[in-house]
Amino acid sequence: MARFRPDARGRALAALCVTEITSWGTLYYAFPVLLGPISADTGWSTTATVGAFSAGAIVAAGSGIVAGRMIDTHGPRRVMTTGSVLGVLALLAVAWAPSLPWFYLAWTLGGMAQAATFYPPAFAAITGWYGEQRLRALTTVTLVAGFASTVFAPLTAALVSHLTWRGSYVVLAVILGVVTVPLHLLLLTPPWTRRSGSAGPSPEEAERARAVVRSPRFVALAVVMTATGFGLYAATINLVPLLVERGTSLSTAALGLGLIGVGQVAGRLVFEPLCRATSPGGRVTVVVVVGGTCVTALGLLPGPVGVLVAVAVAAGAARGLHTLLQASAVSDRWGTGSFGRINGVFAAPTTVAVALAPAGGVVLAGLVGGFGTAFVVLGVVAVVAGVVAWRL
């Protein structure tokens, strides 16, 4: 019997599944676990410490535009390998930061690494390799990478229980380098046909990309995805204080937050059949309206806790679907030509919104008098955005 041998695309896809888990785990999900120990050890306020991480995410949004253009020209191998190396250097710089300004500079470098290793470059790679067959590959990567927090949150907690936060980041840097650098360098090798090795896009391609990103349809869709991303992330990340306001114990609230990750993975499982049953605008509307409705219900329902957690899991499913919408929205409407540069612009505002969502949810709750009212505001904005998206 012939032995199954995956082709170059299959090997590259498997590599991306591993590197996305590792990149997200070390460069993103480890930080919330280490936030308390960092503040306790350094004396930096929680707000100032989180500000460095958010600044890095904003840098990632801007750098993602450049990374997308480079992928269009050179392919993902060079960009993502460089991103892995930058990620290692960034985590070591975070670990050795002697002062808060240096900590901010370290996360600025971390933002550049995120731009070259997180979902947008992976989506650009898959879209370029798979073309019209991209949907299942995109779903596979996001399904697997959805477990990044499941793997790295407890791993980081175990590390910091035996090491300092600085030592923990050194170990995470080693993990990032050992896992992602060789996989990106050696396995992201499928042929890259879109102007691979050329000096840049043709004037026609560049003009087409500029026309797309300046079009009212593109701008409106980016606004819808940004507003929805902010609402879904601000609500789900701040589920714990909402449930505590409702009288739930902290341990039960934390369990509810963990189950949102399960909902996120479950939502991605239904994306492919949803695509077969809906138009591009229709599926954006379905996902956004359902997500907004769930967030609004969380703000309005007093309990019981089981119902609140079930609604939160449904909101998590919408959040998981939102990631795949962001991966496919550009190619569904404007094709795969110049995908990297167009999607880099498209993803930038959502990246910023998601970075600001945790603190933004808290600020909104303070302005409107509690997390319940804040969830209603976030949910209603998402529902309105979903209605707008119907013809986009």
C-alpha positions in Angstrom: 0.0 0.0 0.0 1.3 3.4 -1.0 2.3 5.6 1.9 0.5 8.9 2.1 2.8 11.8 1.6 1.4 15.3 2.0 2.3 17.8 -0.7 4.2 21.0 -0.1 0.9 22.9 0.6 -0.2 20.3 3.1 3.2 20.4 4.9 3.1 24.2 4.9 -0.5 24.2 6.3 0.5 21.8 9.1 3.5 24.1 9.9 1.2 27.1 10.1 -1.1 25.3 12.5 1.8 24.7 14.8 3.4 28.2 14.4 0.1 30.1 14.9 -0.5 28.3 18.2 3.0 29.1 19.3 3.1 32.7 18.1 -0.2 33.6 19.6 0.6 31.7 22.8 4.0 33.4 23.4 3.4 36.8 22.0 -0.2 37.3 23.1 -1.8 34.9 25.6 1.1 34.8 27.9 0.9 38.5 28.8 -2.4 38.4 30.7 -1.0 35.6 32.9 2.2 37.5 33.6 0.6 41.0 34.0 0.1 40.7 37.8 3.7 39.4 38.5 5.1 42.1 36.2 3.3 44.9 38.1 4.1 43.4 41.5 7.8 43.0 40.7 8.4 46.3 38.9 6.0 48.7 40.7 4.6 49.8 37.3 0.9 50.3 37.4 -1.4 47.8 35.7 -2.6 50.6 33.3 0.9 51.5 32.3 1.9 47.9 31.8 -1.1 47.1 29.7 -0.4 50.3 27.8 2.9 48.8 26.5 1.1 45.7 25.3 -1.6 47.8 23.6 1.0 50.0 22.0 2.6 46.9 20.5 -0.7 45.8 19.0 -1.2 49.3 17.4 2.3 48.9 15.9 1.2 45.5 14.6 -1.7 47.1 12.8 0.5 49.5 11.0 3.3 47.0 10.3 0.7 44.6 9.0 0.2 46.8 5.9 3.9 46.6 5.1 4.0 42.8 5.8 1.0 42.3 3.4 2.8 44.1 0.6 6.0 42.1 1.2 4.1 38.8 1.1 2.5 39.8 -2.2 5.9 40.4 -3.6 8.1 37.8 -2.0 5.8 35.2 -0.5 5.3 34.3 3.2 8.4 32.3 3.9 10.8 35.3 4.2 8.3 37.5 6.0 7.1 35.0 8.6 10.7 33.7 9.3 11.8 37.2 9.9 8.8 37.7 12.1 9.7 34.7 14.2 13.2 36.0 14.7 11.9 39.4 15.7 9.5 37.7 18.1 12.4 36.0 19.9 14.3 39.2 20.2 11.2 41.0 21.4 10.4 38.5 24.1 14.1 38.6 25.3 13.9 42.4 25.3 10.7 42.3 27.4 12.4 39.9 29.8 15.4 42.2 30.2 13.6 45.6 30.1 15.2 47.6 33.0 12.6 50.4 32.9 9.1 51.1 31.6 10.3 53.0 28.5 12.4 50.0 27.5 9.4 47.8 28.2 7.4 49.9 25.7 10.2 49.7 23.2 10.3 45.9 23.6 6.6 45.6 22.9 7.0 47.9 19.9 9.3 45.2 18.5 6.8 42.6 19.6 4.1 44.4 17.5 6.3 44.1 14.4 6.7 40.4 15.1 3.0 40.0 15.6 2.3 41.7 12.2 4.6 39.1 10.5 3.4 35.9 12.4 -0.3 36.3 13.4 -3.4 35.5 11.3 -3.1 38.1 8.5 0.2 36.8 7.1 -1.0 33.2 7.5 -4.3 34.1 5.8 -2.4 35.7 2.9 -0.2 32.6 2.6 -3.1 30.2 2.5 -5.1 32.4 0.1 -2.1 32.5 -2.3 -1.4 28.8 -2.1 -5.0 27.5 -2.2 -6.9 30.1 -4.2 -10.5 29.0 -4.6 -9.9 26.0 -2.3 -8.8 28.2 0.6 -11.9 27.9 2.8 -11.1 24.6 4.4 -7.4 25.5 4.9 -8.3 28.8 6.6 -10.8 27.0 8.8 -8.2 24.4 9.8 -5.6 26.9 10.8 -8.0 29.0 12.9 -9.5 25.9 14.5 -6.1 24.6 15.7 -4.8 28.1 16.6 -8.0 28.6 18.7 -6.4 26.4 21.3 -3.4 28.8 21.8 -4.8 30.1 25.1 -5.7 26.6 26.2 -2.1 25.5 25.8 -0.1 28.6 26.7 -2.1 30.1 29.6 -1.6 27.2 31.9 2.0 26.7 30.6 2.8 30.3 31.4 1.2 30.0 34.8 3.3 26.9 35.5 6.5 28.7 34.4 5.9 31.8 36.6 5.1 29.5 39.6 8.7 28.2 39.3 10.5 31.2 37.7 10.2 35.0 37.8 8.2 36.7 35.0 11.5 37.6 33.4 12.6 34.0 33.4 9.3 32.9 32.1 9.6 35.2 29.1 13.1 33.9 28.4 11.7 30.3 28.2 8.8 31.5 26.0 11.3 33.2 23.7 13.2 29.9 23.4 10.0 28.0 22.6 9.0 30.6 20.0 12.4 30.3 18.3 12.8 26.6 18.4 9.3 25.9 17.1 8.6 28.6 14.6 11.9 29.7 13.0 12.7 26.3 11.5 9.1 25.6 10.5 8.7 28.9 8.7 12.1 28.6 7.1 11.9 25.0 5.9 8.3 24.3 5.3 6.7 27.5 3.9 8.0 26.5 0.5 5.1 26.0 -1.9 5.5 27.9 -5.2 4.6 31.6 -4.9 3.3 32.6 -8.3 2.2 36.2 -7.5 5.2 38.1 -8.7 7.6 36.0 -6.5 11.0 37.6 -6.5 10.0 40.7 -8.4 10.8 44.2 -7.4 7.3 45.0 -6.7 3.7 45.0 -8.0 3.0 46.3 -11.5 1.5 49.8 -11.8 -1.8 48.1 -12.7 -1.8 45.9 -9.7 -0.8 48.8 -7.4 -3.5 51.0 -8.8 -6.2 48.3 -8.5 -5.2 47.8 -4.8 -5.5 51.5 -4.2 -8.9 51.6 -5.9 -10.2 48.8 -3.7 -9.0 50.3 -0.4 -10.5 53.7 -1.3 -13.8 52.4 -2.4 -16.9 53.2 -0.2 -17.7 49.4 0.0 -14.3 48.6 1.3 -14.4 51.4 3.9 -17.9 50.5 5.0 -17.0 46.8 5.4 -13.9 47.7 7.4 -15.9 49.9 9.7 -18.4 47.1 10.3 -15.7 44.5 11.0 -13.9 46.9 13.3 -17.0 47.9 15.3 -18.0 44.3 15.6 -14.6 43.1 16.6 -14.4 45.7 19.3 -17.8 44.8 20.7 -17.3 41.1 20.7 -13.9 41.2 22.2 -14.7 43.9 24.8 -17.7 41.9 25.9 -16.2 38.4 26.0 -13.0 39.4 27.6 -14.9 41.3 30.3 -17.3 38.5 31.0 -15.9 37.8 34.5 -16.7 41.3 36.0 -20.2 41.1 34.4 -20.9 37.7 36.0 -19.6 38.9 39.3 -21.9 41.9 39.1 -24.7 39.3 38.6 -23.7 37.6 41.9 -21.7 34.7 40.4 -18.6 33.5 42.2 -15.2 34.4 40.8 -14.3 30.7 40.1 -17.6 30.1 38.2 -17.1 33.3 36.3 -13.6 32.2 35.3 -15.0 28.9 34.1 -17.5 30.8 32.0 -14.7 32.8 30.4 -12.8 29.6 29.6 -15.9 28.1 27.9 -15.9 31.1 25.5 -12.9 29.5 23.9 -14.8 26.3 23.4 -17.6 28.4 21.7 -15.0 30.1 19.5 -13.7 26.8 18.2 -17.3 25.4 17.7 -18.3 28.5 15.8 -15.4 28.0 13.3 -16.6 24.4 12.7 -19.9 25.8 11.1 -18.2 28.4 8.9 -17.9 26.2 5.8 -21.6 25.2 5.7 -22.6 28.8 6.5 -20.6 29.9 3.4 -22.4 27.4 1.3 -25.8 28.7 2.5 -25.2 32.5 2.4 -23.8 35.3 0.3 -20.8 37.2 1.5 -22.9 40.0 2.8 -25.5 37.6 4.2 -23.0 35.7 6.3 -21.5 38.9 7.7 -25.0 40.0 8.7 -25.8 36.6 10.3 -22.7 36.4 12.4 -22.6 40.1 13.4 -26.4 40.2 14.3 -26.2 36.9 16.3 -23.1 38.1 18.1 -24.6 41.5 18.9 -27.8 39.9 20.1 -25.9 37.6 22.4 -23.9 40.5 23.9 -27.1 42.5 24.4 -28.8 39.6 26.1 -25.8 39.2 28.4 -26.3 42.9 29.4 -30.0 42.5 30.0 -30.5 39.0 31.5 -30.1 38.9 35.3 -29.5 35.1 35.4 -29.5 32.3 36.1 -25.8 31.7 35.7 -26.2 28.7 33.5 -28.2 30.7 30.9 -25.6 33.6 31.1 -22.8 31.2 30.4 -24.7 29.5 27.5 -25.3 32.9 25.9 -21.6 33.8 26.5 -20.6 30.6 24.7 -22.8 31.6 21.7 -21.1 35.0 21.7 -17.7 33.2 21.7 -18.9 31.2 18.6 -19.7 34.5 16.9 -16.2 35.8 17.8 -14.7 32.7 16.3 -16.7 33.2 13.1 -15.7 36.8 13.0 -12.0 35.7 12.7 -12.9 33.7 9.6 -15.0 36.5 8.2 -12.0 38.7 8.4 -9.9 36.1 6.6 -12.3 35.7 3.7 -14.0 39.0 3.3 -11.5 40.6 1.0 -11.0 37.5 -1.3 -14.8 36.9 -1.4 -15.4 40.4 -2.8 -12.3 41.5 -4.6 -10.5 38.2 -5.5 -7.1 37.0 -4.5 -5.0 39.5 -6.6 -2.9 41.7 -4.3 -4.5 40.0 -1.4 -1.7 40.7 1.0 -1.6 44.4 0.6 -5.4 44.8 0.5 -6.0 42.6 3.5 -3.2 44.3 5.4 -5.1 47.6 5.2 -8.4 45.8 5.9 -7.1 44.1 9.0 -5.3 47.1 10.5 -8.3 48.9 12.2 -9.7 45.7 13.5 -6.3 44.8 15.0 -6.3 48.2 16.8 -9.9 47.7 18.0 -9.2 44.3 19.4 -6.1 45.6 21.1 -8.1 48.4 22.8 -11.1 46.2 23.5 -10.2 44.9 27.0 -9.5 48.4 28.5 -12.2 49.9 26.3 -14.9 47.7 27.8 -13.8 48.7 31.3 -13.8 52.4 30.4 -17.3 52.1 28.8 -18.6 50.4 31.9 -17.4 53.2 34.0 -19.0 55.8 31.7 -22.4 54.1 31.5 -22.7 52.9 35.1 -21.8 49.2 34.9 -20.9 46.2 32.7 -24.6 45.3 32.1 -25.3 48.7 30.4 -22.0 48.6 28.6 -22.8 45.2 27.1 -26.2 46.5 25.9 -24.4 49.4 24.1 -21.8 47.1 22.6 -24.4 44.7 21.4 -26.7 47.3 19.9 -23.8 48.8 17.9 -23.0 45.3 16.6 -26.6 44.6 15.5 -26.7 48.0 13.7 -23.4 47.2 12.0 -24.8 43.8 10.9 -27.8 45.4 9.3 -25.5 47.8 7.4 -23.4 44.8 6.2 -26.3 43.1 4.4 -25.4 44.7 1.0 -21.7 44.7 1.6 
